[in-house]
Structure formats: structure tokens, C-alpha cells
């Protein structure tokens, strides 16, 4: 048998072939978590300032609140995408930090939507054509 040549190309390793080192994983987790928080707060601050600048114009305030909820849902999708990428790269601390941030954003999104739903109740349905109101003193009441 002949020995293999010395200049054979090495196999390229895939990101998911080995676990990411703990030091790099924790560093990326902390930096990415702080970056996510800064971008999220900056985005919501902008929409909050838009609502404040509306100065009572209810239509502009509601548009700013809707834009803030859309911003939250978009950032939730991005956080979940980062968590999936961290799982593929076998970086458990980064994945955990992104899932924790996504849980926080999801809770804030649910609270914002709940607040909107409470302040905008659906009106009562209109009665059908067969409805006959009952007046006091009339003999038609059951």
C-alpha cells in the first residue's frame, strides 16, 4: 500500500459537527442578548415618541400603537430565528438566551394586545328583524 499524499485537502467541518466552545458560546449569548434588548427598546421608544407627539390625535396614537405591536411581532420572529441558528450551531447558551428574550418579547406582545382588546371592546350585535322590544305595560311581554 502506498501512503496518502501529504497535501490532501482537509475535510471542511460543518457548524453543527462539533459543539461550540463554552467561552465563545457564553460571549456570543451575552453580546447578542444585550444587542437584542437595545434594538427592541430603541424601536419601541420610537413608536412611543410617535404616540406622544400625536398630542391627543386618537388616530395617530392608535397607528403608533399598532406599529409598535407589529415591531414586537417582527422582533419575536427574528429572535426565534436566532435561537434556531444557535441550536444548529450547537451553542446551548446562545440558544437559551435567545429563547429567554423571545419569551420576554412574547409576553410583552400578549400584554400589549390584551391592553388594546380591553380598550376597544366589540360592540353588541344588532338585534335581528324578529326582535320585538318589550315595553312596560304592554301585554306582549313574556
N, C-alpha and C positions, 0 to 999 in steps of 0.2 A: 504494500500500500504506500501511496505517496502522501506526504503531509500536505495539508491545505496551504495555499499561498498566504504569506504574511499580510498582504494588503487587501484582504477581503473586506468588503463593506460591512459594518456592524448593523445589526438589525435595529431599526428605529423602534423605540418603545412608545406605546400609546399612553395618554394621560391616565387611563384607568387601569393600566397594567400593574402599577405599584401604588401603594398608599402614599399620600403626600406627607412630607416630614412634618412633625408636630409643630416645630418652631415656625415654619413658613405658613402652616395652616392657621395657627393662632394669630399670627401677624396679619395675614390677609383677612381673617374673620373680624378683627378689631377695626382695621382700617376701612373695610367695606361697610361694616355696621355704622361707623361714625359718618362715612360719606353718604350712606342711605338716609340717615337721620337728618343730616344737614340739607340735602336736596329736598327731602319731604317737607321739612319745616320752612324752607325758603319758598317752595311752591305754594304751600297753604298760607304763608304770610302775604304773598302777593294777592291771592284771592280774597283774603281778609281785608287787605287795604282797599281793594276794589269795592267791597261791600261797604266799608267805612266811607269811602269817597262818594258813594251814591247819595248820601245825605237825605235819606228818607224816601228816595225813589224806589218803591217796592219792586218794580220790575227789574231794575238793575241789581238790587240786592239778591233777588231770587236767582238771577242769571249767574251772579258771582258764586252763590252757594252751590248751584248745580255744577258749575265749572270746578269748584273745589272737590265735590264728590266724584266727578269724572277723573280729576287728578289723582285722588286716592285710589280709585279702582285701577287706573293705569300703573301707578307705582306698586300696587299689590301684584299685578301680573309680572312686572319686572323683578320684584323680589322673589317670587316663586320660580321664575326662570333662572335667576342667580342660584337659588337653592338646588335646582335640578343640575345645573352645571357643576356646582360644588360636589354633589353626590357622584356625578360621572367622574370627576377628577379625584374621587375618594378622599375628600377633605371634610372630615366629620365636624370639626369645629366651625368651619365656614358655613357648612350646610345648616348646622344648628343655629348659628347667629342669624342667618337669612330667614329661617323658618320662624324664629322668635320675632324678628322685625315684621315679617308678613302677618303673624298673629296679632301684633300690635296695630298694624295698619288695618287689618280686617275688623278688629274691634272698634276702632275709630270710625270706620266706614259704616258699620252697622249702627253705631250710636248717631252718626250724622243723618243717616236715612230714617232712623226712628224719630229723631227730632223733627225732621221735615214732615213725616207722616202725621205726627201729632199736631203740628201747627197747620196742616192742610187736610182737615177731615173731609171725607167724601160726603156729598150732600145726600139727604134722604131720598129714596126713589119716589118718583111721582106716582100718584095713585092711578090705577087703570080706569078704563071707561065704565066699568061695572060698579065702581065705588060710589056709594051714596052716603053723604055725611049725615050724622045723627044730630039733630037739633033738640035742645031741651024743650019738652012739652009736646013734641010730635009723637004720634002713635007708631011711628015706623021703627023705633029703636028696639033692639033685642035685649 
